[in-house]
Amino acid sequence: MYFGLKTLQNQTSKFAILLVTIVFLLYRGIYFENNKENGYNATSWDAFGYYMYLPSIFIYGDVTELKWIPEVDSIYHVTGGSLYQAIQLESGTYTNKYFSGIAVMQAPFFFAGHAFAKMTDVAADGFSAPYQYAILFGAIFWVVIGLVYLRKVLKVYFSDEVVALTILFLGLSSNLIQYTAIDGGMSHAFIFPLYSILLWHTLKWHEKPSLKSAIFIGGTIGLATISRPTELIMIFIPLLWNVTSKETRQAKWETVWAHKSHVVAVFITGIIAMSPQFVYWYYTTGKLIFNVGSKWYFFNPWFRVLVGPEKGWFLYTPVALMMIAGFFFMRGRNFKRAIITFCLLTIWIVIAWSDWRYGASYSTRALVQSYPVFAVSMACFSHWAWNSKWKWSLIGILVIFIILNFYQLTIYNNGIIESFSPLIPY
């Protein structure tokens, strides 16, 4: 009886993942359409840019002239009114402004949707309902995979109760719901698991260096980089892991030097993972690397991204304050320098991008994909609170944050936040 109770207690974090998954599926059902004529069109606006590779290559066989888009757009309204997702070259042909990594992760679900469309009388055009729902459920699938790996990472350092609380805070009180269960066609849900996988294999490599973990580290960084190039800074996670002092830094690089073949493997697998982008650019532009024209203001960032009334991360996703507070509760942790360095760099890059509004978005969506790393910091704070007199206050905060998040999700998806926020002067 005691063994059974103990085992059940150690499964709390699994139940947390199950609960989050159920909520994601419920929200997917609630927001089952956003277009009166065509149902839910997940692959429109920015999401169309990420997704466009798949129908271009596998249905229309046209990746440079894009002659198929006007007809598709007249039915499904995917471009948002203008084809800003592609850049027209001097030759008159096009290259995609968005990167191909998301399409790589969407591919299994795209093929499933295509097979279903072929077996029914639904249009097998890449944009009918089977494709839309395949991509949307694919987003939930990948985020759940990310939560499973995140749980594995956190369990190494924290109790099952703290891990469960961290997963609930992350899954139910943040804007992760919006970009998994509602706007799942965006990039964030698909990159999310890459961070969890990187954390896990970074941890495993430092426990016992192995070629397998090195391959996963390189491949994950490469795939994330051709999903959103700024994700390349995730390389600081394995670089700074286990670096807490001069002595540990020396020991770390002695270990790295003793496994030089693993470094080579990281580099090679990273290049292989990025190769689809290089091949695409060479085919469409004649260049292996092409500048798509993004701009940052690193010396004059937009702090309103964090605290402003329109998109403020701390305002609309207050659980972010716990993520930041965790920086001060990492003493003695071998991941401290890696986590803090990555989180601060990521925040700076996000708030320095020229289009600080990030289009129509709930809170700061550009940070969602990196939440597994921020979750490690949040777990440090939760560990302190759970083992102090603030234990039950932590439960109360969770309930309040969840209620607040669900309310804000409702008003955002009814157009209330977006309708009033542009009226606020800046």
WOQUI-V963932 format. One record per helix or strand. SS is the DSSP state (alpha for helix, beta for strand). FROM is the first residue (numbers start at 1). TO is the last residue. Records with the same first field share a line. If there is no record, write none. Layout:
SS: FROM-TO + FROM-TO
This chain:
alpha: 2-9 + 12-30 + 46-58 + 69-76 + 101-119 + 129-157 + 160-172 + 178-182 + 188-207 + 211-225 + 229-240 + 246-258 + 260-285 + 304-307 + 313-316 + 320-329 + 336-352 + 365-386 + 391-413 + 416-421
beta: 35-35 + 39-39 + 86-88 + 94-96 + 296-296 + 353-353
